[in-house]
Amino acid sequence: MNKKLLRLYHRSPAWMRSLAATVRGVQLRSWRYGAQTERLIEEALERERWDAARWREWQDERLARVLHRAATAVPYYRAQWSERRRRGDRSSWEQLENWPVLEKESLREMPRAFVADDCDVRSMFHDHTSGTTGKSLDLWLTRETVRSWYALSEARWRMWYGVSRRDRWAIFGGQLVAPVAARRPPFWVWNAGLKQLYMSSYHLAPRFVPHYVAALKRYRVKYLLGYTSSLYTLAREILQLGGSDLQMAVVVTNAEPLFKHQRETISEAFGCPVRETYGMAEAVAAASECQAGCLHLWPDAGYVELLTDGLPAPRGSSGELICTGLINADMPLVRYRVGDRATLPLEESMCMCGRTLPVIASVDGRVQDTLYTADGRSIDCIDTVYDSELHLREAQIIQESLSQVRVRYVPAPQWTHASGESLIAGMKERMGEVEVILEEVREVPRTTNGKFRPVICNLSPEERMRVEGIAR
């Protein structure tokens, strides 16, 4: 929505905002679902039981089709391969390892160069995402691609959990569905087209939480989906108020990692399981958590490489996600650096749920959200700031340099000077002799699209290279 329309929308009465959301919801429903949806869902569920050999055959066929189309019909890749041929490079484009890693900046600078020659963007679905940094990405998908993606989502983000698109649900995302300056409800809109209560992530102050609870009851919401941090904030405040009689079928988190303390709080507040999911607007990879607690990758969404320094990451260690999309062959992204890290389990084994989809131990967050020590270690300090004895509502760790770390924190009523000393000691225990600056804030700032970043690394590229060189 452009700025003029957004201002008009925010000046409109609440009923008109819900009407606008419903009109948009009907449009989105026609793009996402059609006559073939049920068949696509059944096929996705059937593939979950395939053996490894059948999955390899399926992926190899899809990958070959995507690579050929990219090299011959997509301007960006065609020019890239023509230049390589001009320089005498005769490597085959049929082998994925011969393709360079694609950076987000290339996609940002010339997005239409990634659309195949035989496609007209005017008849395609235009999606865009600001991402964590706030820089826009423009993406185009055909109706067939959109429906294929949402069939996978219906199968593995809903049906696994006993709910469907026909149920009433609430979402916490980055859309400004209510004016930020609003101090009276509603802080949500009802999108009848998708049976969706879109709730603002920007108004989750303690005094507004009873209004959120009342709305969830009034609209008879069956399950919740959204940003982990928003769902956690709502759950925490509900428990602070003494709880409620809300009973959800499931709470599904996305867009941000799910930590143990968040899972426990959300589950207690809503009396249901909490399931973690992973995905992105570029639709090159996705994962969802089964009832056995394993996070399964979707091999039919993308071919995923997990790399450290350009080589396959060892099991049990974190690596960068490099993904080749298998769904959107009309705007193919080949060996695309997603910007996230993940970890494989130490041992490969069959999940107790019976599905053969590959398992990842965790999605660890974004590459730029890694902390480094002067002796070359990369570490995770999240458990430090969320120790229950510290009495924090939320916190964010910012590495300013190899010798200085800043912790923005929102204290709970039980916070004391000793809590601060304990937090500093815990950071130094993990990072060595660094200066730890504590900065009390009323709320940890979110990104431009409302996401919460628990860790930010502001090291310069030169400092990162020096530290990584020490580690090697």
C-alpha positions in Angstrom: 0.0 0.0 0.0 1.5 3.4 -1.0 1.8 6.2 1.5 -1.2 8.2 0.3 -3.5 5.2 0.5 -2.1 4.2 3.9 -2.8 7.7 5.3 -6.4 7.5 3.9 -6.8 4.1 5.3 -5.7 5.2 8.8 -8.0 8.2 8.7 -11.0 5.9 8.0 -13.3 4.6 10.7 -12.7 1.0 11.9 -15.5 -0.6 10.0 -14.1 0.8 6.7 -10.6 -0.4 7.5 -12.1 -3.9 8.0 -14.0 -3.6 4.7 -10.7 -2.7 2.9 -9.0 -5.6 4.6 -11.8 -7.9 3.4 -11.7 -6.7 -0.2 -8.0 -7.4 -0.2 -8.6 -10.7 1.5 -11.0 -11.8 -1.3 -8.3 -10.8 -3.9 -5.6 -12.8 -2.1 -7.9 -15.8 -1.7 -8.5 -15.9 -5.5 -4.8 -15.9 -6.0 -3.9 -18.5 -3.3 -6.6 -21.1 -3.7 -8.5 -22.6 -6.6 -10.0 -25.8 -8.0 -6.6 -27.6 -7.9 -5.8 -26.7 -4.3 -7.1 -29.9 -2.7 -5.3 -32.0 -5.2 -2.0 -30.1 -4.5 -2.5 -30.5 -0.8 -3.0 -34.3 -1.1 0.1 -34.6 -3.3 2.2 -32.7 -0.8 1.0 -34.9 2.1 1.7 -38.0 0.0 5.3 -36.9 -0.7 6.0 -36.7 3.0 6.3 -40.5 3.1 8.6 -40.9 0.1 11.9 -42.6 0.6 15.2 -40.8 0.0 15.7 -42.3 -3.5 12.4 -41.0 -4.7 13.0 -37.6 -3.2 16.4 -37.4 -5.0 14.8 -38.3 -8.3 12.0 -35.7 -7.8 14.4 -32.9 -6.8 16.9 -33.7 -9.6 14.2 -33.4 -12.2 12.8 -30.2 -10.8 16.3 -28.7 -10.4 17.4 -29.6 -13.9 14.3 -27.8 -15.2 14.9 -24.7 -13.1 18.6 -24.5 -14.1 17.9 -24.9 -17.8 15.1 -22.2 -17.7 17.3 -19.8 -15.7 20.3 -20.1 -18.0 18.4 -19.8 -21.3 15.3 -17.7 -20.6 16.1 -15.4 -17.7 18.1 -12.2 -18.7 20.2 -12.0 -15.5 21.5 -15.6 -15.7 21.7 -15.6 -19.5 24.0 -12.6 -19.5 26.0 -14.1 -16.7 26.6 -17.4 -18.6 27.3 -15.5 -21.9 30.0 -13.6 -20.2 31.5 -16.8 -18.8 31.5 -18.4 -22.2 33.2 -15.3 -23.7 36.0 -15.7 -21.2 36.4 -19.3 -22.2 34.5 -20.9 -19.3 32.9 -24.1 -20.6 31.5 -25.4 -17.3 28.0 -26.9 -17.5 25.0 -24.9 -16.2 23.4 -28.3 -15.6 25.6 -28.7 -12.5 24.4 -26.6 -9.5 28.0 -26.3 -8.1 29.0 -24.4 -11.2 26.6 -21.5 -10.3 27.9 -18.7 -8.2 26.1 -17.7 -5.0 23.4 -15.1 -5.6 23.4 -12.1 -3.2 20.3 -10.2 -2.2 21.8 -6.9 -3.5 21.8 -8.2 -7.1 18.1 -9.1 -6.7 17.4 -5.7 -5.2 19.2 -3.8 -8.0 17.6 -5.5 -11.0 14.6 -7.6 -9.9 12.9 -7.7 -13.4 16.1 -9.2 -14.9 15.2 -12.3 -12.9 11.8 -12.8 -14.6 11.7 -15.2 -17.6 11.3 -13.7 -21.1 8.0 -15.4 -21.7 6.4 -13.9 -18.5 4.5 -10.5 -18.3 4.9 -9.1 -14.8 1.6 -7.2 -15.3 -0.3 -10.5 -15.1 1.8 -11.9 -12.2 1.4 -11.5 -8.5 3.7 -8.8 -7.2 5.1 -9.4 -3.8 7.6 -7.4 -1.9 9.3 -7.6 1.4 11.3 -5.1 3.4 13.4 -7.8 5.0 15.3 -7.3 8.3 17.3 -4.3 6.9 14.3 -2.5 5.6 15.5 -2.6 2.0 12.8 -3.6 -0.4 12.8 -6.8 -2.5 10.4 -7.1 -5.5 9.2 -10.5 -6.4 6.8 -11.8 -9.1 4.9 -15.1 -9.2 2.3 -16.6 -11.5 -1.0 -17.8 -10.2 0.1 -21.4 -10.5 3.2 -20.7 -8.4 1.2 -18.9 -5.7 -1.3 -21.7 -5.4 1.5 -24.3 -5.3 3.2 -22.5 -2.4 0.0 -22.0 -0.5 -1.0 -25.7 -0.9 2.3 -26.6 0.8 1.5 -24.0 3.5 -2.0 -25.4 4.0 -0.6 -29.0 4.3 2.3 -28.2 6.6 1.5 -25.0 8.4 -2.1 -25.9 9.1 -3.1 -29.5 8.5 -0.3 -30.9 10.6 -1.8 -29.0 13.5 -5.4 -29.9 13.0 -6.6 -26.6 11.6 -7.4 -25.3 8.1 -7.9 -22.1 6.1 -11.6 -22.5 6.8 -11.1 -21.8 10.5 -11.1 -18.4 12.1 -7.6 -17.3 12.9 -5.6 -14.3 14.1 -2.2 -13.1 12.8 0.4 -10.8 14.2 2.6 -9.5 11.4 4.2 -6.3 10.2 1.2 -4.6 8.6 0.1 -1.3 10.1 -3.5 -2.3 10.4 -4.1 0.5 13.0 -2.5 3.9 13.3 0.6 3.7 15.5 -0.6 6.7 17.4 -3.9 5.1 18.3 -4.6 4.7 22.0 -8.1 3.2 21.8 -9.2 -0.1 20.3 -9.6 -1.6 17.8 -6.0 -2.4 17.2 -7.0 -5.0 14.6 -9.1 -5.5 11.4 -11.4 -8.3 10.5 -10.6 -9.7 7.1 -13.7 -11.8 6.3 -12.2 -12.9 2.9 -9.6 -15.0 4.7 -11.4 -15.4 8.1 -8.5 -13.6 9.5 -8.3 -11.2 12.5 -5.2 -9.2 11.7 -3.9 -7.8 15.0 -1.4 -5.0 15.3 2.1 -5.9 16.6 2.6 -2.2 17.5 0.1 -1.8 20.3 1.0 -4.7 22.6 1.3 -2.4 25.7 0.1 -4.0 29.0 -2.9 -1.7 29.3 -4.2 -2.8 25.8 -3.8 -6.5 26.3 -7.4 -7.0 27.8 -8.7 -5.5 24.6 -6.7 -8.1 22.5 -8.1 -10.9 24.7 -11.7 -9.7 24.3 -11.3 -9.4 20.5 -9.9 -13.0 20.2 -13.0 -14.2 22.1 -15.4 -12.0 20.2 -14.2 -13.2 16.8 -14.1 -16.9 18.0 -10.5 -17.3 16.9 -9.3 -20.9 16.8 -5.6 -20.5 16.3 -2.9 -17.9 16.2 0.0 -17.3 13.8 2.6 -14.6 13.7 5.9 -13.1 14.8 7.3 -15.0 17.8 8.1 -11.8 19.7 4.5 -10.5 19.4 2.9 -13.7 20.4 5.4 -14.0 23.4 4.6 -10.4 24.5 0.9 -11.0 24.4 1.2 -14.3 26.3 3.5 -12.8 28.9 1.1 -10.0 29.6 -1.9 -12.3 29.8 -0.1 -14.3 32.5 0.9 -11.1 34.3 -2.8 -10.2 34.4 -3.5 -13.6 36.0 -4.3 -15.6 32.8 -7.5 -15.9 30.9 -9.9 -18.7 29.7 -8.5 -18.5 26.1 -8.0 -21.9 24.6 -6.4 -22.1 21.2 -5.9 -25.2 19.1 -2.3 -24.2 18.3 0.0 -21.2 18.1 2.2 -21.1 15.1 5.3 -18.9 15.1 7.1 -17.6 12.1 9.6 -14.9 10.9 11.7 -15.1 14.1 13.4 -17.9 16.0 11.4 -19.5 18.8 13.3 -19.8 22.1 12.5 -22.2 24.9 11.3 -19.5 27.4 9.0 -18.1 24.7 7.5 -21.5 23.8 6.8 -22.2 27.5 5.1 -18.9 28.1 3.0 -19.0 25.0 1.9 -22.5 25.6 0.9 -21.7 29.2 -1.1 -18.6 28.2 -3.1 -20.2 25.4 -3.3 -23.8 26.7 -2.1 -25.4 23.5 1.0 -26.6 21.6 3.3 -24.0 20.1 4.8 -24.9 16.7 7.7 -23.2 15.0 7.8 -22.6 11.2 10.3 -21.1 8.8 9.9 -19.4 5.4 10.4 -16.3 3.4 8.7 -14.2 0.7 11.2 -15.5 -1.8 9.7 -19.0 -1.4 13.1 -20.8 -1.9 12.9 -22.8 1.4 10.6 -23.5 4.2 10.3 -25.7 7.3 7.7 -26.7 9.9 7.7 -28.4 13.2 5.9 -31.7 13.6 4.1 -33.1 16.6 7.3 -34.9 17.7 9.1 -31.6 17.9 11.3 -31.9 14.9 11.7 -29.1 12.4 11.3 -30.5 8.9 12.6 -28.9 5.7 10.3 -28.9 2.6 12.3 -30.5 -0.2 9.6 -29.6 -2.7 10.0 -25.9 -1.9 13.7 -25.6 -2.6 17.1 -27.3 -2.8 19.0 -26.3 0.3 22.7 -26.2 0.9 24.1 -25.5 4.3 27.6 -24.0 3.9 30.4 -22.8 6.1 33.2 -21.0 4.2 31.8 -22.4 0.9 31.9 -26.0 2.1 29.1 -28.2 3.5 28.7 -27.4 7.2 29.5 -30.3 9.6 26.6 -31.8 11.5 26.0 -30.1 14.7 27.4 -26.8 13.6 25.7 -23.7 12.1 25.9 -22.9 8.4 24.5 -20.4 6.0 21.4 -21.3 4.0 22.0 -21.2 0.3 18.8 -22.1 -1.5 17.6 -22.8 -5.0 13.9 -22.4 -5.4 12.0 -25.3 -7.0 8.5 -23.7 -7.1 8.9 -20.4 -8.9 10.6 -21.3 -12.2 9.3 -18.0 -13.7 11.5 -15.9 -11.4 14.1 -18.5 -10.4 16.6 -17.8 -7.6 19.6 -20.1 -8.0 22.0 -20.6 -5.1 20.4 -17.6 -3.3 22.0 -16.5 0.0 18.9 -16.2 2.2 20.8 -14.5 5.0 19.8 -17.0 7.6 21.8 -19.7 9.5 20.7 -23.2 10.5 22.1 -26.2 12.2 21.9 -29.9 11.2 21.4 -32.5 13.9 24.5 -34.4 15.0 23.0 -37.7 13.6 20.7 -38.3 10.7 17.7 -40.4 11.9 14.1 -41.1 11.1 11.7 -38.7 12.9 9.2 -40.3 15.2 6.3 -38.7 13.3 7.1 -41.0 10.4 7.7 -38.3 7.8 10.8 -38.6 5.6 11.2 -34.8 5.2 14.8 -33.8 6.2 15.3 -32.5 9.8 17.2 -29.5 10.9 18.1 -29.0 14.5 17.3 -25.3 14.5 17.1 -22.1 12.5 19.6 -19.9 14.3 18.8 -16.5 13.0 20.4 -14.2 10.5 24.1 -14.2 9.5 24.5 -10.6 10.7 23.1 -11.7 14.1 26.2 -13.6 15.2 28.4 -12.3 18.0 32.1 -12.7 17.8 34.9 -12.8 20.4 38.4 -11.4 20.0 39.8 -14.9 19.9 37.7 -15.9 16.9 34.7 -17.6 18.4 31.1 -17.1 17.2 28.7 -17.4 20.1 25.1 -17.2 21.2 24.3 -15.2 24.4 20.5 -15.3 24.3 20.3 -17.7 27.2 22.2 -15.1 29.3 19.7 -12.3 28.9 16.7 -14.6 29.4 17.8 -16.3 32.6 14.6 -16.3 34.6 16.5 -14.9 37.7 17.3 -11.7 35.8 13.6 -10.6 35.6 13.7 -9.1 32.1 10.6 -8.5 29.9 12.8 -8.4 26.7 16.3 -7.6 25.7 18.5 -7.1 22.7 22.3 -7.6 22.5 24.2 -5.2 20.2 27.9 -5.8 19.4 29.4 -2.4 18.7 33.0 -3.7 18.5 35.1 -6.7 19.6 35.6 -5.0 22.9 32.2 -3.5 23.5 28.6 -4.9 23.7 25.4 -3.0 24.5 22.4 -4.7 26.0 19.1 -2.9 25.6 16.6 -4.3 28.2 13.1 -3.8 29.4 13.1 -4.6 33.2 10.3 -6.5 34.9 9.2 -5.2 38.3 11.5 -7.6 40.1 14.6 -6.2 38.3 17.4 -5.0 40.8 20.9 -3.7 40.6 22.1 -7.2 41.3 20.2 -8.4 38.2 22.3 -6.0 36.2 25.6 -7.2 37.7 24.6 -10.8 37.0 23.8 -10.0 33.4 27.2 -8.3 32.9 28.9 -11.2 34.5 27.1 -13.7 32.3 28.0 -11.8 29.1 31.7 -11.6 30.1 31.7 -15.3 31.0 30.8 -16.1 27.4 32.6 -13.3 25.5 35.7 -12.6 27.6 36.8 -9.2 28.8 34.4 -7.0 27.0 32.8 -3.8 28.1 29.1 -4.4 28.7 26.9 -1.3 28.6 23.4 -1.7 30.0 20.7 0.5 28.4 17.3 0.5 30.0 14.5 1.2 27.4 10.7 1.2 27.5 10.6 -1.1 24.5 13.2 -2.7 22.3 12.9 -1.1 18.8 11.5 -3.3 16.0 12.6 -3.3 12.4 10.6 -1.3 9.8 8.3 -4.4 9.3 7.8 -5.0 13.0 10.3 -7.8 13.5 12.3 -8.2 16.7 16.0 -8.8 16.4 17.4 -10.3 19.6 21.0 -9.9 18.4 22.6 -7.3 16.2 26.3 -7.4 15.2 27.6 -4.0 14.1 31.2 -5.2 13.4 32.7 -3.8 10.2 33.4 -6.2 7.3 37.1 -5.8 8.1 36.6 -6.8 11.7 34.6 -9.9 10.7 37.2 -11.0 8.2 39.9 -10.6 10.9 38.0 -12.6 13.4 37.1 -15.3 11.0 40.7 -15.5 9.9 41.7 -16.1 13.6 39.1 -18.8 13.8 40.6 -20.6 10.8 
